[in-house]
Amino acid sequence: MATTKETTPQWKTTIIISTSLQEHDTSGMLSTQQHRIRFSDNVQSGAFIFPLSGTAFLLVDPEDPSDHCNESGLIERIKKFVEIHRNSFLLLHAPFNGKRELDTLSLIQHRFLGSNLRILPVRNNAEIVKGMLTIAKVTSKPHVDNVWDRMSLVRARIIESNSVWEMLRDML
């Protein structure tokens, strides 16, 4: 007896990528997954922009010598990115095994505490792609509506099963 398996269509979106990342492995991985890739000189170096979800990602490798050698240059680059993009994520690409990587992470966290920048430490290209696509998918329509609906259902169920709410209902 053959079983039919429902498959959900693969999610595909448009991604604007900095031309500085044209030869990067992540661009190839995204292209292989059949996303619509557009390269642009007009976006900041190292940036991935998902226009349909309103998210932007900046790939930073503290170990890369071409990636702004000093910390002040790195901070200025991130600051500019945060000023431009409202929903911004920093993809900090490092193994996080050494003191220098942890110091860099700590410096960035302290400097941008309270801003709209979210930091996503990543170790390899697969984590970069998976993290970006997961966040972009969840924040894009219609997926964001589904998430909100599910969260509302969960909230309602928690309130219904909470003994405090039952006691308050009984009092009224």
PyMOL commands that set and color helices and strands:
alter all, ss='L'
color gray80, all
select helices_A, chain A and resi 19-21+25-32+71-84+99-111+125-138+143-161+163-171
alter helices_A, ss='H'
color red, helices_A
select strands_A, chain A and resi 14-18+36-40+47-50+55-60+88-93+117-122
alter strands_A, ss='S'
color yellow, strands_A
deselect
rebuild
show_as cartoon
